[in-house]
Amino acid sequence: MHTLKEIAVDRRGKLAGLFAHHKRMRIMIEAVLEGQFGTALADAEDEPRLAQLSIKGIFHMFGGDPQHPLAHEMLRNLPLSFVLLDSDAWRKLLFQIYGERVQKQARTALSSAELDSDRLHSFVQRVSADFQVQRINVDIARRIASDLETKVVLHLFRSEEDLVERGVGFAALSGQRVVCVATSAVI
């Protein structure tokens, strides 16, 4: 009988080949494989053929053989979340299971190597007087979940303090209310 096993951090390197074809979200895949955060499940520790990397139950990435007997079960048991697939075979299986319930979301790749700090500063200067842009501190980080009614912004960090210590982010405030944020995902 096939079952999925949680893969310990020191053994996750064996899963890397299953995600070699993923061109997007490399930083998240690498962070889970390195053990910075997230969980890894696979059909076997030593010679895995199928794996799932998850980040706080929100993001799920699949690698390996979508024809494996556990592939269908893995996708069928997903909670409502973001599923990141980089192969037509995995996408076909996802649509086979969920049909029209699948909603595609366009994602844009961003590289800090392409950022122009003068241009970013000009954006901040053009913000309406009704708003202010501030670097996220612990106080603002604590208000994000309640003001925006979401926990997705902090999902990659252990706590609000962890975001401030290891990450970077900026928030748009209307008075004291957080109305928009942009944060790093992985450090």
Backbone as CSV, one residue per row, in Angstrom:
resi,resn,N_x,N_y,N_z,CA_x,CA_y,CA_z,C_x,C_y,C_z
1,MET,0.839,-1.190,0.000,0.000,0.000,0.000,0.877,1.243,0.000
2,HIS,0.525,2.197,-0.828,1.284,3.435,-0.937,0.782,4.447,0.087
3,THR,1.709,5.109,0.755,1.354,6.197,1.665,2.391,7.300,1.512
4,LEU,1.995,8.484,1.866,2.916,9.618,1.864,3.611,9.696,3.206
5,LYS,4.864,10.084,3.166,5.648,10.217,4.389,6.172,11.641,4.471
6,GLU,6.176,12.192,5.683,6.802,13.502,5.851,8.314,13.308,5.789
7,ILE,8.961,14.159,5.030,10.399,14.054,4.831,11.107,15.064,5.734
8,ALA,12.024,14.563,6.548,12.778,15.416,7.473,13.639,16.402,6.684
9,VAL,13.926,17.523,7.309,14.689,18.587,6.665,16.007,18.067,6.098
10,ASP,16.714,17.257,6.854,18.020,16.782,6.394,17.935,15.763,5.259
11,ARG,16.746,15.348,4.880,16.556,14.361,3.798,15.867,14.979,2.562
12,ARG,15.495,16.254,2.657,14.726,16.867,1.573,15.517,17.069,0.287
13,GLY,16.810,17.076,0.364,17.627,17.233,-0.835,17.337,16.176,-1.884
14,LYS,16.907,15.002,-1.454,16.586,13.910,-2.383,15.348,14.226,-3.231
15,LEU,14.602,15.257,-2.830,13.394,15.626,-3.577,13.682,16.637,-4.683
16,ALA,14.862,17.244,-4.660,15.177,18.344,-5.571,14.948,17.981,-7.039
17,GLY,15.342,16.791,-7.440,15.181,16.381,-8.832,13.737,16.343,-9.289
18,LEU,12.817,16.100,-8.358,11.394,16.048,-8.713,10.838,17.424,-9.056
19,PHE,11.566,18.486,-8.653,11.113,19.854,-8.891,12.022,20.595,-9.868
20,ALA,12.934,19.858,-10.510,13.895,20.489,-11.424,13.207,21.196,-12.594
21,HIS,12.072,20.682,-13.052,11.372,21.283,-14.192,10.602,22.547,-13.823
22,HIS,10.409,22.811,-12.542,9.676,24.017,-12.113,10.511,25.250,-12.425
23,LYS,9.994,26.104,-13.254,10.696,27.338,-13.598,10.222,28.499,-12.727
24,ARG,9.034,28.405,-12.222,8.464,29.477,-11.400,8.540,29.093,-9.936
25,MET,8.476,30.064,-9.107,8.432,29.876,-7.653,9.661,29.116,-7.146
26,ARG,10.771,29.252,-7.831,11.986,28.550,-7.424,12.389,28.904,-6.004
27,ILE,12.238,30.151,-5.642,12.680,30.573,-4.315,11.877,29.865,-3.220
28,MET,10.586,29.660,-3.450,9.768,28.960,-2.462,10.125,27.481,-2.410
29,ILE,10.329,26.890,-3.565,10.705,25.476,-3.617,12.029,25.272,-2.888
30,GLU,13.006,26.099,-3.214,14.323,25.970,-2.580,14.240,26.179,-1.071
31,ALA,13.436,27.137,-0.639,13.316,27.411,0.799,12.729,26.214,1.549
32,VAL,11.734,25.545,0.962,11.165,24.354,1.615,12.186,23.219,1.594
33,LEU,12.836,23.021,0.466,13.830,21.954,0.381,14.992,22.177,1.354
34,GLU,15.355,23.444,1.576,16.435,23.765,2.513,15.979,23.700,3.967
35,GLY,14.672,23.656,4.185,14.151,23.569,5.540,13.931,24.899,6.222
36,GLN,13.915,25.994,5.468,13.655,27.294,6.069,12.234,27.373,6.618
37,PHE,11.314,26.726,5.949,9.933,26.627,6.402,9.219,25.597,5.552
38,GLY,8.002,25.297,5.908,7.184,24.400,5.110,7.404,22.933,5.420
39,THR,6.596,22.115,4.751,6.665,20.667,4.930,6.879,20.009,3.574
40,ALA,7.413,18.811,3.633,7.633,18.035,2.424,7.094,16.633,2.652
41,LEU,6.279,16.172,1.716,5.748,14.803,1.738,6.224,14.103,0.478
42,ALA,6.479,12.816,0.588,6.884,12.040,-0.583,6.450,10.599,-0.401
43,ASP,6.480,9.861,-1.495,6.103,8.448,-1.449,7.218,7.604,-0.832
44,ALA,8.464,8.101,-0.848,9.594,7.373,-0.275,10.701,8.351,0.082
45,GLU,11.492,7.994,1.084,12.600,8.864,1.485,13.820,8.715,0.596
46,ASP,14.157,7.494,0.246,15.414,7.260,-0.460,15.326,7.439,-1.973
47,GLU,14.287,6.951,-2.582,14.118,7.076,-4.025,12.703,7.557,-4.334
48,PRO,12.410,8.800,-3.995,11.045,9.308,-4.195,10.705,9.455,-5.670
49,ARG,9.451,9.173,-5.980,8.937,9.353,-7.341,7.892,10.454,-7.394
50,LEU,7.443,10.902,-6.226,6.341,11.855,-6.127,6.522,12.658,-4.845
51,ALA,6.307,13.971,-4.907,6.453,14.789,-3.699,5.523,15.991,-3.733
52,GLN,5.203,16.452,-2.539,4.391,17.652,-2.338,5.116,18.525,-1.331
53,LEU,5.369,19.772,-1.710,5.924,20.763,-0.799,4.797,21.713,-0.440
54,SER,4.653,22.014,0.847,3.564,22.885,1.292,4.102,23.945,2.229
55,ILE,3.482,25.100,2.150,3.846,26.207,3.022,2.598,26.624,3.778
56,LYS,2.595,26.305,5.059,1.508,26.635,5.988,0.128,26.292,5.451
57,GLY,0.033,25.242,4.667,-1.263,24.812,4.159,-1.879,25.761,3.156
58,ILE,-1.107,26.745,2.687,-1.642,27.739,1.750,-1.133,27.474,0.336
59,PHE,0.172,27.293,0.199,0.784,27.037,-1.100,1.211,25.577,-1.172
60,HIS,0.922,24.948,-2.299,1.285,23.543,-2.505,1.948,23.404,-3.865
61,MET,3.095,22.749,-3.891,3.827,22.517,-5.126,4.033,21.013,-5.273
62,PHE,3.839,20.511,-6.484,3.909,19.081,-6.737,5.000,18.776,-7.738
63,GLY,5.716,17.703,-7.483,6.765,17.286,-8.392,6.778,15.777,-8.521
64,GLY,7.375,15.321,-9.591,7.462,13.881,-9.802,6.409,13.391,-10.775
65,ASP,6.048,12.162,-10.616,5.194,11.438,-11.556,3.701,11.639,-11.263
66,PRO,2.989,12.398,-12.102,1.553,12.592,-11.877,0.729,11.327,-12.130
67,GLN,1.356,10.285,-12.675,0.665,9.015,-12.884,0.827,8.075,-11.693
68,HIS,1.616,8.479,-10.715,1.832,7.665,-9.513,0.481,7.424,-8.835
69,PRO,0.269,6.239,-8.241,-1.013,5.944,-7.581,-1.426,6.966,-6.513
70,LEU,-0.474,7.672,-5.894,-0.816,8.649,-4.857,-1.114,10.050,-5.399
71,ALA,-0.800,10.321,-6.651,-0.960,11.664,-7.203,-2.408,12.146,-7.119
72,HIS,-3.329,11.308,-7.544,-4.749,11.672,-7.511,-5.187,11.964,-6.081
73,GLU,-4.792,11.112,-5.160,-5.153,11.294,-3.747,-4.577,12.588,-3.180
74,MET,-3.319,12.898,-3.535,-2.693,14.130,-3.043,-3.500,15.352,-3.452
75,LEU,-3.868,15.429,-4.706,-4.624,16.584,-5.186,-6.042,16.597,-4.638
76,ARG,-6.659,15.433,-4.533,-8.032,15.353,-4.047,-8.146,15.820,-2.601
77,ASN,-7.109,15.626,-1.796,-7.150,15.974,-0.374,-6.681,17.393,-0.059
78,LEU,-6.515,18.215,-1.070,-6.046,19.582,-0.826,-7.107,20.433,-0.149
79,PRO,-6.693,21.272,0.801,-7.621,22.290,1.316,-7.712,23.411,0.278
80,LEU,-8.637,24.335,0.463,-8.695,25.495,-0.426,-7.365,26.214,-0.314
81,SER,-6.717,26.405,-1.447,-5.373,26.957,-1.379,-4.877,27.318,-2.766
82,PHE,-3.605,27.695,-2.812,-2.918,27.971,-4.062,-2.125,26.732,-4.437
83,VAL,-2.335,26.261,-5.638,-1.613,25.100,-6.132,-0.716,25.590,-7.264
84,LEU,0.564,25.339,-7.129,1.526,25.803,-8.120,2.030,24.603,-8.908
85,LEU,1.628,24.544,-10.167,1.982,23.407,-11.018,2.779,23.912,-12.213
86,ASP,3.822,23.202,-12.538,4.646,23.617,-13.662,4.765,22.517,-14.702
87,SER,3.705,21.714,-14.817,3.718,20.685,-15.865,2.293,20.469,-16.356
88,ASP,2.186,20.228,-17.649,0.868,19.995,-18.239,0.196,18.758,-17.658
89,ALA,0.978,17.730,-17.348,0.404,16.499,-16.804,-0.219,16.742,-15.435
90,TRP,0.450,17.512,-14.581,-0.119,17.825,-13.261,-1.356,18.712,-13.413
91,ARG,-1.308,19.701,-14.329,-2.476,20.570,-14.550,-3.674,19.745,-15.025
92,LYS,-3.428,18.820,-15.940,-4.501,17.963,-16.456,-5.151,17.178,-15.319
93,LEU,-4.328,16.624,-14.426,-4.868,15.867,-13.297,-5.670,16.776,-12.365
94,LEU,-5.174,17.974,-12.102,-5.901,18.919,-11.237,-7.279,19.241,-11.828
95,PHE,-7.329,19.536,-13.133,-8.609,19.849,-13.769,-9.515,18.627,-13.847
96,GLN,-8.940,17.461,-13.974,-9.725,16.222,-13.984,-10.442,16.049,-12.644
97,ILE,-9.779,16.381,-11.564,-10.353,16.211,-10.224,-11.317,17.340,-9.878
98,TYR,-10.936,18.590,-10.141,-11.708,19.742,-9.662,-12.530,20.451,-10.729
99,GLY,-12.264,20.194,-11.985,-13.049,20.793,-13.061,-13.105,22.306,-13.000
100,GLU,-14.318,22.829,-13.109,-14.524,24.274,-13.184,-14.252,25.004,-11.868
101,ARG,-14.065,24.272,-10.790,-13.763,24.922,-9.508,-12.354,25.510,-9.489
102,VAL,-11.511,25.087,-10.414,-10.144,25.615,-10.480,-10.197,27.026,-11.061
103,GLN,-9.570,27.944,-10.380,-9.472,29.320,-10.857,-8.008,29.639,-11.100
104,LYS,-7.700,29.988,-12.326,-6.328,30.346,-12.664,-6.051,31.768,-12.207
105,GLN,-4.859,31.976,-11.688,-4.417,33.306,-11.305,-3.116,33.602,-12.015
106,ALA,-3.066,34.735,-12.666,-1.818,35.144,-13.305,-0.842,35.579,-12.216
107,ARG,0.404,35.228,-12.383,1.454,35.621,-11.449,2.533,36.320,-12.256
108,THR,3.181,37.267,-11.629,4.229,38.026,-12.273,5.538,37.784,-11.547
109,ALA,6.551,37.432,-12.292,7.874,37.239,-11.691,8.483,38.607,-11.401
110,LEU,9.180,38.695,-10.300,9.821,39.943,-9.902,11.225,39.625,-9.451
111,SER,12.156,40.405,-9.938,13.541,40.244,-9.526,14.036,41.571,-8.968
112,SER,14.648,41.529,-7.806,15.168,42.757,-7.217,16.301,43.330,-8.053
113,ALA,16.918,42.524,-8.906,17.989,43.010,-9.768,17.478,44.049,-10.764
114,GLU,16.181,44.019,-11.026,15.604,44.940,-12.001,14.968,46.170,-11.367
115,LEU,14.997,46.272,-10.045,14.372,47.411,-9.380,15.229,48.661,-9.523
116,ASP,14.581,49.760,-9.764,15.234,51.060,-9.862,14.805,51.863,-8.644
117,SER,15.712,52.067,-7.706,15.345,52.728,-6.443,14.846,54.151,-6.663
118,ASP,15.374,54.872,-7.651,14.878,56.227,-7.927,13.423,56.182,-8.398
119,ARG,13.110,55.208,-9.229,11.730,55.081,-9.719,10.786,54.699,-8.573
120,LEU,11.217,53.775,-7.709,10.396,53.414,-6.552,10.155,54.628,-5.666
121,HIS,11.193,55.405,-5.433,11.050,56.608,-4.609,10.061,57.587,-5.249
122,SER,10.076,57.696,-6.586,9.127,58.599,-7.256,7.689,58.112,-7.070
123,PHE,7.485,56.783,-7.022,6.145,56.257,-6.755,5.665,56.703,-5.370
124,VAL,6.518,56.578,-4.391,6.161,56.960,-3.021,5.817,58.446,-2.973
125,GLN,6.552,59.272,-3.693,6.300,60.717,-3.700,4.943,61.064,-4.307
126,ARG,4.430,60.192,-5.174,3.150,60.457,-5.838,1.944,59.885,-5.096
127,VAL,2.158,59.250,-3.972,1.046,58.699,-3.197,0.165,59.844,-2.714
128,SER,-1.138,59.657,-2.826,-2.104,60.669,-2.402,-1.850,61.086,-0.953
129,ALA,-2.151,62.323,-0.648,-1.970,62.840,0.716,-2.846,62.090,1.721
130,ASP,-3.869,61.373,1.238,-4.739,60.603,2.124,-4.061,59.332,2.638
131,PHE,-2.933,58.982,2.042,-2.235,57.758,2.399,-0.778,58.056,2.719
132,GLN,-0.186,57.146,3.457,1.250,57.227,3.691,1.835,55.825,3.536
133,VAL,3.049,55.756,3.048,3.733,54.482,2.887,4.810,54.407,3.959
134,GLN,4.770,53.316,4.730,5.742,53.136,5.802,6.335,51.746,5.738
135,ARG,7.598,51.660,6.142,8.210,50.338,6.274,7.480,49.608,7.400
136,ILE,7.237,48.334,7.228,6.487,47.570,8.226,7.349,47.359,9.461
137,ASN,6.801,47.765,10.597,7.402,47.487,11.896,6.492,46.492,12.606
138,VAL,6.837,46.117,13.817,6.053,45.099,14.528,4.617,45.565,14.748
139,ASP,4.416,46.829,15.080,3.062,47.343,15.308,2.213,47.222,14.040
140,ILE,2.749,47.643,12.917,2.003,47.541,11.656,1.789,46.072,11.299
141,ALA,2.800,45.250,11.475,2.676,43.815,11.166,1.535,43.185,11.963
142,ARG,1.386,43.588,13.219,0.308,43.033,14.052,-1.070,43.465,13.572
143,ARG,-1.153,44.604,12.903,-2.453,45.118,12.438,-2.840,44.570,11.066
144,ILE,-1.902,43.986,10.346,-2.172,43.542,8.976,-3.336,42.552,8.917
145,ALA,-3.293,41.508,9.723,-4.331,40.459,9.652,-5.716,41.019,9.927
146,SER,-5.838,41.883,10.921,-7.172,42.402,11.245,-7.616,43.480,10.264
147,ASP,-6.715,44.370,9.881,-7.102,45.450,8.967,-7.410,44.948,7.565
148,LEU,-6.658,43.961,7.106,-6.871,43.440,5.753,-7.713,42.173,5.734
149,GLU,-8.067,41.668,6.929,-8.858,40.453,7.076,-8.234,39.279,6.329
150,THR,-6.928,39.173,6.424,-6.218,38.055,5.806,-4.959,37.744,6.595
151,LYS,-4.554,36.493,6.556,-3.298,36.087,7.174,-2.275,35.712,6.119
152,VAL,-2.657,35.825,4.854,-1.781,35.401,3.774,-0.481,36.203,3.767
153,VAL,-0.532,37.478,4.110,0.660,38.320,4.074,1.755,37.781,4.987
154,LEU,1.376,37.271,6.148,2.357,36.801,7.127,2.602,35.303,7.055
155,HIS,2.034,34.631,6.098,2.062,33.166,6.079,3.446,32.549,6.013
156,LEU,4.420,33.252,5.491,5.752,32.670,5.363,6.654,32.954,6.562
157,PHE,6.151,33.694,7.504,6.958,34.070,8.661,6.392,33.441,9.922
158,ARG,7.260,33.193,10.888,6.843,32.554,12.140,5.956,33.464,12.982
159,SER,6.176,34.761,12.855,5.434,35.729,13.659,5.618,37.109,13.034
160,GLU,4.946,38.080,13.596,5.113,39.457,13.145,6.548,39.921,13.369
161,GLU,7.127,39.510,14.488,8.512,39.881,14.785,9.468,39.258,13.765
162,ASP,9.173,38.029,13.348,10.011,37.347,12.365,9.991,38.088,11.030
163,LEU,8.822,38.592,10.629,8.738,39.389,9.401,9.673,40.584,9.486
164,VAL,9.634,41.283,10.604,10.450,42.490,10.758,11.940,42.153,10.838
165,GLU,12.272,41.035,11.510,13.676,40.656,11.676,14.293,40.071,10.410
166,ARG,13.568,39.171,9.705,14.147,38.470,8.561,13.662,38.970,7.211
167,GLY,12.535,39.631,7.189,11.961,40.068,5.921,12.006,41.574,5.775
168,VAL,11.315,42.025,4.779,11.177,43.454,4.552,9.796,43.670,3.950
169,GLY,9.178,44.768,4.295,7.871,45.055,3.741,7.489,46.504,3.937
170,PHE,6.536,46.931,3.138,6.009,48.285,3.231,4.495,48.204,3.237
171,ALA,3.883,49.143,3.932,2.429,49.181,4.031,1.930,50.557,3.636
172,ALA,0.781,50.566,2.971,0.077,51.819,2.711,-0.953,51.966,3.821
173,LEU,-0.938,53.113,4.460,-1.845,53.373,5.574,-2.802,54.493,5.210
174,SER,-4.046,54.330,5.624,-5.038,55.398,5.553,-5.339,55.736,7.000
175,GLY,-4.755,56.816,7.473,-4.780,57.070,8.911,-3.926,56.010,9.570
176,GLN,-4.509,55.263,10.504,-3.788,54.166,11.150,-4.159,52.797,10.573
177,ARG,-5.068,52.772,9.612,-5.538,51.503,9.040,-4.642,51.050,7.892
178,VAL,-4.221,49.806,7.942,-3.443,49.211,6.862,-4.385,48.887,5.711
179,VAL,-4.071,49.404,4.507,-4.946,49.157,3.373,-4.266,48.362,2.249
180,CYS,-2.942,48.267,2.300,-2.217,47.518,1.283,-0.812,47.222,1.806
181,VAL,-0.289,46.065,1.460,1.081,45.723,1.871,1.826,45.039,0.725
182,ALA,3.135,45.134,0.801,4.028,44.391,-0.087,5.185,43.937,0.787
183,THR,5.422,42.615,0.807,6.493,42.084,1.632,7.336,41.097,0.839
184,SER,8.523,40.877,1.365,9.343,39.805,0.819,8.658,38.501,1.166
185,ALA,8.926,37.484,0.378,8.333,36.180,0.662,9.319,35.285,1.386
186,VAL,10.558,35.300,0.958,11.554,34.410,1.508,12.863,35.175,1.629
187,ILE,13.576,34.905,2.674,14.885,35.551,2.861,15.969,34.505,2.703
